Amino acid sequence: MNSPATAADTRLDLLELVDWFARTARRLPWRSPGVTGWGVLVSETMLQQTPVNRVQPIWEEWMRRWPRPSDLAAEPQGEVLRAWGKLGYPRRALRLHDAAAEIAAEHDDVVPGDVDTLLALPGIGTYTARAVAAFAYGKRAPVVDTNVRRVVARAVHGAGDAGPPSPKRDLADVDALLPSDDATAAKLSAALMELGQVLCTVRSPRCEECPLAADCAWQHAGRPAYAGPPKKVQKFAGTDRQVRGKLLDVLRGADGPVSRERLDRAWSEAGQRDRCLDSLLVDGLVEQTADGRFALPGEH
């Protein structure tokens, strides 16, 4: 990857991208007028490595049940995990629960809008902090995910893909493209992400619809293929992630603690099942009762 390029270094009409986003942006519930910083924080946490169509109904239910951080913080962890359902990576739910408690106690039940303050909350990383600052509060904060990296790699640098992530370089790359005023920068951050999700996709980019196509460096270079090492395809079937999910499904569907024998029926291979159960206990996603049964946190 080349060194960061500013908007002046490219011929990209970034304001045209902002206009395109204003005209065509998907109508997602967390983009609706009146959605609070809390609603955006919940959506951004849920959307990490999870498709929009799976997140939307669960986000809507969470906002109905827990419209403020204090509402979520008052719930037992087990109920929060149950409501998380099958979004995957359930530790995100516990991190969100922890953050909600601190927001309620230390920030008057209002999600902060400052990146550094957001980063000080439990479980809030660089991406989430910047996304909340930009999308909830209209701040100038470079927001970098895999979609944004791909757009910048192609449109600015003419590469088929962004290659291995480099947080420092990637942030600098996007930061160099953002205008100085908060409002336009926040809209551009959202537009870059939308472009990567909707048009500038990995396998079937819809370049004929792209607002940046005329000046895209990748187009001018003849749309070269990704030249890096082969990317690993992340499988799910038979992985520890699948087994952990099956064990949690048993507990989510139970009215109380369950026996070890009931969990054993969830997966036949004993070694992998035991390893996954141990990891759930270590992660705090499952607790063992005094009589040797198992339950979601706080549900025994």
Secondary structure, 3 states (H helix, E strand, C coil): CCCCCCHHHCCCCHHHHHHHHHHHCCCCHHHCCCCCHHHHHHHHHHHCCCCHHHHHHHHHHHHHHCCCHHHHHCCCHHHHHHHHCCCCCCHHHHHHHHHHHHHHHHCCCCCCCCHHHHHCCCCCCHHHHHHHHHHHHCCCCCCCCHHHHHHHHHHCCCCCCCCCCCHHHHHHHHHCCCCCCHHHHHHHHHHHHHHHHHCCCCCCCCHHHCCCHHHCHHHHCCCCCCCCCCCCCCCCCCCHHHHHHHHHHHHHCCCCCECHHHHHCCCCCHHHHHHHHHHHHHCCCCEECCCCCEECCCCC
